Amino acid sequence: EVQLVESGGGLVQPGRSLRLSCAVSGFTFDDYAMHWVRQTPGKGLEWVSGISWNSDSIHYADSVKGRFTISRDNAKNSLYLQMNSLRPEDTALYYCAKAPEKYSGSPTRFDPWGQGTLVTVSS
Amino acid sequence: QSALTQPPSASGSPGQSVTISCTGTSSDVGGYNYVSWYQQHPGKAPKLMIYEVSQRPSGVPDRFSGSKSGNTASLTVSGLQAEDEADYYCSSYAGRNPYVFGTGTKVTVL
């Protein structure tokens, strides 16, 4: 069974940092691109970042470019999102999701998704 | 990149059909045949229901179908069942800003 389990969310003050993790099982992790997608009550779903199977191709939404860094450790079957200079508008439920292709930035779909980890940015 | 536009709500009685629209631009929906639809029940993660405009993943009932005309994609749920009550989101490939989602539609089964 394919499983994606996010962790690392929490309450953080504006300007601080947080690192999210996504542990996967049930498929050959290093065969696929992976993505982070976030969801806020007010703005719905927003794609955040994607990374290719070998980390050579990485993409970010304009809203997080320069502040967030996506990475993966294929030996640990894990995906990460380092979030720096956090803002209140980054408050959201963060999902990791698998793509059926090797490369980020190409047409794709997100399937499956993890259950998400909640990030709250507030003073 | 602006979100794709969906109606906030849609409804139908059991057994009826409901169609949800997803309107974008020639830079996303209209420019690529890579529209996906996701179903989300309260407190649950989104689930892929349709990809590449009209393809159904294995396990998704054939009551769910997708189509596209110009800059507008549509999801139709035929033979509505109680378990179809959920939020539905479209998504499209958008080139340079690669992925954009819709605003979401709450489907109510009356």
Interface residues (C-beta under 8 A of the other chain):
Chain A: H35 V37 K43 G44 L45 E46 W47 G50 H59 A61 D62 Y95 S104 G105 S106 P107 T108 R109 F110 D111 P112 W113 G114 Q115 G116
Chain B: Q1 A3 Y32 Y34 S36 Y38 K44 A45 P46 K47 L48 Y51 E52 P57 Y89 S91 Y93 N97 P98 Y99 V100 F101 G102 T103 G104
